[in-house]
Structures are given as C-alpha cells and as structure tokens.
Amino acid sequence: MQALLDKLIANYQQDILELEEQLSLTEELEKLLKTETGKTAAQKRNELFPDSAGKVKDDPEGKVKEEIRSDLIEKQLTALAKTRDRQLTLLRQRGEESAELREKIVDLLGIEDFSYKNLAGFFTENQLEELHATEKKLRETMHKMLEMDRQVIELLKTEIEAVKLELYRIKSGVQLKKVYQNQFCQEARFIDKEK
C-alpha cells in the first residue's frame, strides 16, 4: 500500500519537473518575443537587411549577427513544439498510471473515492501532507504554464499582426512602383521635316 502511494507521489514529482522544464523554455521564448515586439518595423528591417558596408545598422561595432532574430524565434518555436509534444505524451502516460494507482489504492482500502478524508485512517499524516503538497505544487505549476502559454500566444498574435502590416506596406509600394513603370513608352522616332 505504501509503495503505491510513494509511486503516485513520484509520478506527480516527475510531472512537476517536466512542466518546470517546459516553463523555462516558454519563458525564454517570451523574453525573445517581447524584445521583438518592442521594435519598430524599421529596426527589424535594419536587422534583416544589412547596409552596403556589411554592418547591421543597429550594430555600431560591425559585428554581423550570426542568426537573424526571426530564425531564432522560429527555431525556439520548433524546439518548444517538439518538447511540448514529447512532454504531453509523457504527462498523459503518467496521468493514466496515476489514475490506475489511485484506483488500486481505493480498491485495496475498500473506500468510496480517493480523498484525504477517506485516506486519513490508512496513511500517516506526513504521507498525506506530502501527497497534498505535491498535488498542490503540480496544480500551481500547471496554472503557471497555462498563463505563460496565454502570454506567448498574445505576443505571437501581436508579432503576426506587425508582419501582416509590414507585408501590406511592402505590397502597396510594389504595386505603386509597377503602376509608374508599366506606362507605355513609345520609342522616339526621327521625323524628317525637310521632306
């Protein structure tokens, strides 16, 4: 019986570690997105298109950046998605295992449900406190993760809107340029007026 409870607590602790790892990756992405969101379109263009001297305008020392921020954001989003998929699979598996452990404990003890009130007579108070503290920390970590996801989604939406506006501005400029360049130009003809 004790082994089942210990395994349940261990599952919760592993879930917490996985979520905290995911949370740190998401926080890094959020910081990167916040720096990008704070930049104007002109600043982003200067980073993307170096001037003729081979320097980035925002980089007075002339150190050309190894990676463009948009590539860095894309790489972090890809890594985050892969890690998230892997961790969600692990969390689901451990969740199913934890549910089975709770059912086994309920069946072995012959109690109605898995509640602290029903478990009080079978386990020590320290064991129940550890279980409660672990479950509480798991819920808090999940809540932090969901909140961080909401913030990152909002930052991504803002960045997407900025990209759409910049794309619209560029398309408008290209269309305007085409209007003036596509005017029919006749070749000059020599007219002999002496005839």
C-alpha positions as CSV (number, residue, x, y, z in Angstrom):
1,M,0.0,0.0,0.0
2,Q,2.8,2.4,1.0
3,A,4.6,1.6,-2.3
4,L,1.6,2.6,-4.3
5,L,1.3,5.9,-2.6
6,D,5.1,6.5,-2.9
7,K,4.8,5.7,-6.7
8,L,1.9,8.1,-7.0
9,I,3.9,10.9,-5.3
10,A,6.9,10.1,-7.6
11,N,4.7,10.4,-10.7
12,Y,3.5,13.8,-9.5
13,Q,7.0,15.0,-8.9
14,Q,8.1,13.9,-12.3
15,D,5.2,15.8,-13.8
16,I,6.3,18.9,-11.9
17,L,9.9,18.6,-13.2
18,E,8.6,18.2,-16.8
19,L,6.3,21.2,-16.5
20,E,9.0,23.3,-14.9
21,E,11.4,22.5,-17.8
22,Q,8.7,23.4,-20.3
23,L,8.0,26.6,-18.4
24,S,11.6,27.7,-18.6
25,L,11.7,27.2,-22.4
26,T,8.5,29.1,-22.7
27,E,9.9,32.0,-20.6
28,E,12.9,32.2,-22.9
29,L,10.6,32.4,-25.9
30,E,8.5,35.1,-24.2
31,K,11.6,37.2,-23.5
32,L,12.7,36.9,-27.1
33,L,9.2,37.8,-28.3
34,K,9.0,40.8,-26.0
35,T,12.2,42.2,-27.4
36,E,10.9,41.7,-31.0
37,T,7.5,43.2,-30.2
38,G,9.2,46.4,-28.8
39,K,11.0,47.0,-32.1
40,T,9.7,49.1,-34.9
41,A,9.4,47.8,-38.4
42,A,12.4,49.9,-39.5
43,Q,14.5,48.4,-36.7
44,K,13.5,44.9,-37.8
45,R,14.3,45.8,-41.5
46,N,17.7,47.1,-40.5
47,E,18.5,43.8,-38.8
48,L,17.2,41.7,-41.7
49,F,18.9,43.8,-44.5
50,P,22.5,44.9,-43.7
51,D,23.7,48.0,-45.4
52,S,26.4,48.2,-48.0
53,A,29.3,48.1,-45.5
54,G,28.2,44.7,-44.3
55,K,27.2,46.0,-40.9
56,V,23.9,45.9,-39.3
57,K,22.8,49.5,-38.6
58,D,21.9,48.7,-35.0
59,D,25.3,47.2,-34.6
60,P,27.9,50.0,-34.5
61,E,30.9,47.8,-33.9
62,G,30.2,46.0,-37.1
63,K,29.6,42.6,-35.6
64,V,27.2,40.9,-38.0
65,K,24.8,38.7,-36.1
66,E,25.1,35.0,-36.6
67,E,21.4,34.4,-36.6
68,I,18.6,36.7,-37.5
69,R,16.1,37.0,-34.7
70,S,13.2,35.7,-36.8
71,D,15.2,32.5,-37.4
72,L,15.9,32.3,-33.7
73,I,12.2,32.7,-32.9
74,E,11.4,30.0,-35.5
75,K,14.0,27.6,-34.0
76,Q,12.7,28.2,-30.5
77,L,9.1,27.7,-31.5
78,T,10.0,24.5,-33.3
79,A,12.0,23.2,-30.3
80,L,9.2,24.2,-28.0
81,A,6.6,22.4,-30.1
82,K,8.7,19.2,-30.2
83,T,9.4,19.3,-26.5
84,R,5.8,20.1,-25.7
85,D,4.6,17.1,-27.8
86,R,7.1,14.8,-26.0
87,Q,6.2,16.1,-22.6
88,L,2.5,15.9,-23.2
89,T,2.8,12.3,-24.2
90,L,4.8,11.6,-21.0
91,L,2.3,13.5,-18.9
92,R,-0.6,11.6,-20.4
93,Q,1.1,8.3,-19.7
94,R,1.9,9.2,-16.1
95,G,-1.6,10.6,-15.7
96,E,-3.1,7.3,-16.8
97,E,-0.6,5.5,-14.5
98,S,-1.5,7.8,-11.6
99,A,-5.3,7.2,-12.2
100,E,-4.6,3.4,-12.1
101,L,-2.6,3.8,-8.9
102,R,-5.4,5.8,-7.3
103,E,-8.0,3.1,-8.3
104,K,-5.8,0.4,-6.9
105,I,-5.5,2.2,-3.6
106,V,-9.2,2.7,-3.5
107,D,-9.9,-0.9,-4.2
108,L,-7.3,-2.2,-1.7
109,L,-8.6,0.0,1.0
110,G,-12.2,-0.5,0.2
111,I,-13.1,3.2,0.3
112,E,-15.5,5.1,-1.9
113,D,-13.1,7.6,-3.5
114,F,-9.6,8.9,-3.4
115,S,-10.0,11.8,-0.9
116,Y,-7.9,12.9,2.0
117,K,-10.8,12.3,4.4
118,N,-11.1,8.7,3.3
119,L,-7.3,8.1,3.3
120,A,-6.7,9.6,6.7
121,G,-7.1,6.4,8.7
122,F,-4.8,4.4,6.4
123,F,-1.7,6.6,5.9
124,T,0.3,8.8,8.3
125,E,-0.3,12.5,8.4
126,N,3.2,13.1,7.0
127,Q,2.4,10.9,4.0
128,L,-0.9,12.7,3.3
129,E,0.7,16.1,3.7
130,E,3.4,15.1,1.2
131,L,0.8,13.9,-1.2
132,H,-1.2,17.1,-0.7
133,A,1.8,19.4,-1.1
134,T,2.9,17.6,-4.3
135,E,-0.6,17.8,-5.8
136,K,-0.8,21.5,-4.9
137,K,2.6,22.2,-6.5
138,L,1.6,20.3,-9.6
139,R,-1.6,22.4,-9.9
140,E,0.3,25.6,-9.4
141,T,2.9,24.7,-12.0
142,M,0.2,23.7,-14.5
143,H,-1.5,27.1,-13.8
144,K,1.8,29.0,-14.4
145,M,2.3,27.0,-17.6
146,L,-1.2,27.9,-18.9
147,E,-0.7,31.5,-18.0
148,M,2.7,31.6,-19.8
149,D,1.1,30.0,-22.8
150,R,-1.6,32.7,-22.9
151,Q,1.1,35.4,-22.8
152,V,3.2,33.9,-25.5
153,I,0.1,33.4,-27.7
154,E,-0.8,37.1,-27.3
155,L,2.8,38.1,-28.2
156,L,2.7,35.9,-31.2
157,K,-0.6,37.4,-32.4
158,T,0.9,40.9,-32.0
159,E,4.0,39.8,-34.0
160,I,1.9,38.3,-36.7
161,E,-0.2,41.5,-37.0
162,A,3.0,43.5,-37.3
163,V,4.3,41.2,-40.0
164,K,1.0,41.5,-41.9
165,L,1.1,45.3,-41.7
166,E,4.7,45.4,-43.0
167,L,3.8,43.0,-45.8
168,Y,0.8,45.1,-46.7
169,R,3.1,48.2,-46.8
170,I,5.6,46.4,-49.0
171,K,2.9,45.1,-51.4
172,S,1.5,48.6,-51.6
173,G,4.9,50.0,-52.5
174,V,5.5,47.3,-55.1
175,Q,2.1,47.9,-56.7
176,L,2.7,51.7,-56.8
177,K,6.1,51.1,-58.4
178,K,4.5,48.8,-61.1
179,V,1.9,51.5,-61.9
180,Y,4.6,54.0,-62.8
181,Q,6.9,51.5,-64.5
182,N,4.3,49.9,-66.7
183,Q,3.3,53.0,-68.5
184,F,3.7,52.5,-72.2
185,C,6.8,54.3,-73.5
186,Q,6.9,54.8,-77.2
187,E,10.2,54.8,-78.9
188,A,11.4,58.1,-80.2
189,R,11.1,58.5,-83.9
190,F,13.0,60.7,-86.2
191,I,10.8,62.9,-88.2
192,D,12.4,64.4,-91.2
193,K,10.9,67.8,-91.6
194,E,12.8,68.7,-94.7
195,K,10.9,66.4,-96.9
